[in-house]
Amino acid sequence: MGEASEEVILLDFWTSMYGMRARVALEEKQIKYEHKQEDLIGNKSELLLRMNPIHKTIPVLIHDGKPVCESLIAVEYIDEVWKGKASLLPSDPYERAQARFWADFLDKKVYEYGRQVTWSRKGEEPEAAKIGLTNSIKTLEEEALGDKPYFGGDKFGYLDVAVIGLCSWLHTYEIICNFNAATECPKLVAWAKRCMERDSVSKSLPEPKKLYEAILGFKKVFGLD
Amino acid sequence: MGEASEEVILLDFWTSMYGMRARVALEEKQIKYEHKQEDLIGNKSELLLRMNPIHKTIPVLIHDGKPVCESLIAVEYIDEVWKGKASLLPSDPYERAQARFWADFLDKKVYEYGRQVTWSRKGEEPEAAKIGLTNSIKTLEEEALGDKPYFGGDKFGYLDVAVIGLCSWLHTYEIICNFNAATECPKLVAWAKRCMERDSVSKSLPEPKKLYEAILGFKKVFGLD
């Protein structure tokens, strides 16, 4: 199939740390795509329900009419299909396994705790999840990033794409958990700044303060404030 | 590195549906490995704690001293390292994405509901999880298996390895959820029977009734009966 005939659509929502992965992976590969914002509160599109009938969640990457659901799976798919451009996953099987391990840790720990603290009701903030969130962010910095410029080593890669949502979300987590990223995880903050200098990232991610304000707005709508 | 010098160790526990994946993948590739049973109740080995300090869970595949944690990641690692023998993942990127999607569904839905119903206290059985478990098993059969002999199509592959634990666990889930697999998901039952005829599976999986009795024993130990 020639690239000229390819149709790439991304069903997404702008605050989603999962959607950001797909956006950045597509930009890294310089793939033109149609970006469709979903109305997630009670009015999901017929296209989303048809393309992801199992989970009904974004992001969904639609490539020539065929859906790829779940963000990390979409990133691997993008990397495998558009092979020639800026390879994301390491070529060494052990390094690939390590990158996949930390991406999985991010979803099971960081973003799961993040979900719990973000959508808790005022006065019912789960203290254990706050501690879990700050500790798992610090573990990610210490064990997966360390002194390297990128999670992928010298090169921006798959794990950087997996973690990329933190560039926007860290500010919100700092406020909710009352922790100071600049002093508690300075290497991660430097990494986020480095990433935001990339075109693929800066054009794909929302400004942290705008994201926090939106979250406050959603909490009001949901009666959680 | 020559295969003769390779050391492969699997830290495991015999009832684990996750451990079963690693066992079957190793057997499919005809890889000799040392199988170490862990004492998971309060006495994990020093080796396990050192090899998986983040989650402290089994299975851990240790290849020439280096750990690969998380079962689906271990299966992909095995498939990538021992390439020549019985390829597990489909070669087509879209089919790979689909196989990964359903493996992820299995962990997020089937086994998560399975965990909730198995380890609930007597009289506190979570009814919603029972319904979720039976419905997600049926979804897996209808949407991912269908009329194919294997989840991988004509050929036993990655998704079959991911689902393999159901060959042993289905019996336990039937009793807990009071559902009849033979009538409610006959294609899945036929698939399980087909899989159990493979050497790689039959030598790696426990007998379903023995597994159920062990679960009853563990629930007694934990004071859940």
Chai-1 contact restraints between the chains, C-beta under 6 A:
chainA,res_idxA,chainB,res_idxB,connection_type,confidence,min_distance_angstrom,max_distance_angstrom,comment,restraint_id
A,V68,B,A97,contact,1.0,0.0,6.0,A-B,restraint_1
A,C69,B,F101,contact,1.0,0.0,6.0,A-B,restraint_2
A,E70,B,F101,contact,1.0,0.0,6.0,A-B,restraint_3
A,E70,B,D104,contact,1.0,0.0,6.0,A-B,restraint_4
A,I73,B,A97,contact,1.0,0.0,6.0,A-B,restraint_5
A,I73,B,R100,contact,1.0,0.0,6.0,A-B,restraint_6
A,I73,B,F101,contact,1.0,0.0,6.0,A-B,restraint_7
A,Y77,B,P93,contact,1.0,0.0,6.0,A-B,restraint_8
A,Y77,B,A97,contact,1.0,0.0,6.0,A-B,restraint_9
A,E80,B,P93,contact,1.0,0.0,6.0,A-B,restraint_10
A,V81,B,P93,contact,1.0,0.0,6.0,A-B,restraint_11
A,P93,B,Y77,contact,1.0,0.0,6.0,A-B,restraint_12
A,P93,B,E80,contact,1.0,0.0,6.0,A-B,restraint_13
A,P93,B,V81,contact,1.0,0.0,6.0,A-B,restraint_14
A,A97,B,V68,contact,1.0,0.0,6.0,A-B,restraint_15
A,A97,B,I73,contact,1.0,0.0,6.0,A-B,restraint_16
A,A97,B,Y77,contact,1.0,0.0,6.0,A-B,restraint_17
A,R100,B,I73,contact,1.0,0.0,6.0,A-B,restraint_18
A,F101,B,C69,contact,1.0,0.0,6.0,A-B,restraint_19
A,F101,B,E70,contact,1.0,0.0,6.0,A-B,restraint_20
A,F101,B,I73,contact,1.0,0.0,6.0,A-B,restraint_21
A,D104,B,E70,contact,1.0,0.0,6.0,A-B,restraint_22
